[in-house]
Structure formats: structure tokens, C-alpha cells
């Protein structure tokens, strides 16, 4: 009975270890977003009924 329990514990620990490894690899290898400064965007659009609001949004 002790052998079966030990094997189960080993399999669970192996599964947890592999899960953590996959998570770490996913975080490390994930593509990075380009960093923009505050108030800067790489793409944007403005839609407004008023020319003044469009100018402010631009």
C-alpha cells in the first residue's frame, strides 16, 4: 500500500513541476508589446460630430 501511495505522490509532483515549467516557458517566450510613452499610441482613430472635438482628439 505504501508503494502505491508513494508512486501517486511522485506522479502528482511530476505533473505540478511540468505545469510550472510550461507556465514559466509561456511567460518567458511570450511576444512583448512595444512600449509607448504615456499618452502615445501606435494606432488610433477619432470619430466626432464636431470639428472642435475631432481636432482635440487628433
N, C-alpha and C positions, 0 to 999 in steps of 0.2 A: 504494500500500500504506500509506503514512503517513497518508493522509486517512482511510482506514477505521479505522486504529488510533486516531486522534485522536477520531473520532466515537464509537467504542466507549468510550473513556475518558470522554468527556463524558457519555454516557448512564449509565454506571456512577456517576459523581459526582452526576448529577442524581437518580438513584434513591436513593443514600445520603442526599443532602440532604433529599429528600422523606420518607424514612423517619424521619430525625431530627426533622423538623418534626412529623410525626404523633405521635411519641413525646412530644415536648415539649407539644403540644396536649393529648394524653391525660392527662398528669400535671397540667397547669395546670387543665384543665376537669373533672377527676375530682371527684365529690362528696366532701366532707370528712366524716369521722366526728366526732361530738360528743366533746369531750374530757371525760373523767371523771377525778376525782382518784384517787389510789392507794386501792385497796380499795373503790371505788364503782362500781356497775354500774347501767345504765339499766333492765335487766330481769334477774331471777334466779329460780331455783327451788331448793328444798331438799327432798330426799327421804331420810328416815332411818327406821330401825325404832325408834329410841329417842327419847323426848321430849326428853331432855337434848341429844342430838346435833342434833335439829331446832331447839331453842332456840339453840344455839351457831351453827348455820348461818344462822339468821334474822338 
